[in-house]
Amino acid sequence: MKNYHPWWQTGVIYQIYPRSFQDTTGNGVGDLPGIITRLDYLNEVLGVDTLWLSPFYPSPMADFGYDVADYTDVHPLFGTMQDFDRLVAEVHARGMHLVIDLVPNHTSEKHPWFLASRASRKNPRRDWYVWRDPKPDGGPPNNWLSVFGGSAWDLDKATGQYYLHSFLKEQPDLNWRNPEVKAAMFDVVRFWLERDVDGFRIDVAHFIMKDPEMRDNPPNLSGVAAHKSLGAYDSQVHLYDKGHANVHGIFRELRALLDAYSKARPRFSVGEIHVYDWGEWATYYGEALDELHMPFNFSLLKAEWNARDVRSMIDGLEAILPDGAWPNYVLGNHDETRLRSRYGPDQSRVAAMLLLTLRGTPTLYYGDELGMPEATIPPDKQQDPWGLRVPGLGRDGCRTPMPWDATPSGGFSTTSEPWLPIFSTEGCNVEEELSDPSSVLSLYRRLLAVRKSHPALQLGEYQPIDLAPRDCFVFVRKAESQTIMVALNFSADPRALRLPDGFARGRLLLSTFEDRTETDIDETLILHGNEGLLVAICPAPSVLA
Ligand code: GLC
C-alpha cells in the first residue's frame, strides 16, 4: 500500500459559496439545484474533482450560514434534502467527491439547544454552552474578545449570567467539555456520512477547546498579528481562548469515527486552523497521523509576495511536516481578499501556477479561476456582519455572484438584483473566458489538465533549486519516471533561466503566457517578466548512471 494515495491527496478542492454560485429560483440567492446544473462545468470544463460547500443549513443568516439553527437539514433558500441527496448522487456519478462544512464551535442563538440553554440555569442544556457569572463589578467574566469586535461575552439579563461567543453574539460557543455536546455533534457527523458525503471542512476547528480555567489573555506587546489585521482583536495574544491541548483528543475520536466509515472509500477532514507557529500547526495532524487529515495551510496568504519569502515559507512547511503527513495550500476563500486583487492581474497568474504545482492538495475558491477581482460594494449594499461592525474588515467583496456570462444578471440568476451585486470587470465571465485562450480561465484549465495527467505534479517530491535567477522561485517535482521544473518569475522584468545542473534538455509543458512557442529548451531560456513556466526535463545520462 506504500504508493496508495487516496482521492483527497490526488485531487483538487474547489470551494463553493452556495449563496453565490447559481440561483435557479430567481430569488437572488444561489441554491443546491444550481450547483447541480454546473457540475459539468466543474468536472469537465474546469477539471476539479472535490467540492467543498460552505454551509447550506437552516440558519437566521446572521453570519450567512455559519450560525446554524439545525445541523441536519437544508435551508429552504438552498433547496431541500432531496436536492442534497441528488447533489451527492450527481457528484459521485461524475467520480467527484463532496465535502461539507461542519460548524462545531458555535450554533445560532436560535438553535433549539441554545434556546433551552438560555431558558433557565437549571435547564439540562444549560451546560451545553459556556455560561459564567459576572465579575463582582458586573462586567464580563474575563477579557476575551470576539473575532468580530467587542467582548466575547454577552449578558443574559433574564438568568443573570454571561455566555461566550467567539464570533457574533448570535453565535454562542458550545461547551465541548460536556460529553453530551460531543455526542450530539458526532451524531451530526454520522448523519451526513450516512447520506454519503465524503468529508468535512471543520470551521474554526481549534476554537472548540479553551483554557478550562478561562484565564485572561495577555496583551499583545510584540504586535504580532495574523496574516491580516483583525482590529482590536490583535491587541491580545490569544493564548487561552482557543487551541487548548484537549482539542487533540476530540480530533482523534473524530478521526476514528471517519475511519469507521471508510471501508468503501476514505472519508476526510480538513480543519480551518489559523495558527502561526509551524510546530503547533503540525500537531493537528496528530502524533500518529490520527487526527485531522489536514489542517488547512494558510501560510501563502501570509507570505510577502516575492520569490524569497514564498520559497522560505514552502521550505519551512516541508521541513516541519510530520513523516507521512500530506501538505496542502490555500490562496483564497470566502474570508479573504480576492487573489486577483491581492497580487494584481499578472502575478495572480503566477500564483495560480504555484498553487497548482506545489506538493499537496490545492484548494481553489470559486471565481478565482476567472480572475474575479475583489468587488467594491456600495455602503447600502453591504451585508457582512463583520464589515458592518468593524469597517474595513468586511468580506462581501470576495463573495459576489459567479459571473457565468455577460448579461446583467451574469447568468447567475434571473434577477439582476441578487443578494450581493454582480461585480465583474469586462470579459470576466465563464462564457467569454472560455473562448479566449489568453484568459485566466483558460490558464486554470490548462494547469488543471497538466496536473491531472502528470503524476510528478500530483504526487512527486518537491526540490527547490538554489541557483535560481534573482526574483525567481524554481523548483522541481519528481516522480519515478518524470521530472518537471516549475519556474516562477515574481518580477516584471525578464530573467535568464538555466536548466538546473544535471538536466540536459527540456520540453515546455505550459507557460502562463499562452503564446509562448518554444518546444525544446536547451540549457538556457529567457523567462518573461511575470511569467510562470512548466518544463518537463530529462535527466542527463550522468545523473541516470
Ligand atoms: C470561519 C468561517 C467564517 C465565519 C467564522 C465563524 O472563520 O470561515 O466565514 O464567519 O468561521 O463561523
Residues whose N, C-alpha, C, O or C-beta is under 5 A from the ligand:
A	BS01	GLC	D63 Y66 F167 D203 V204 D335
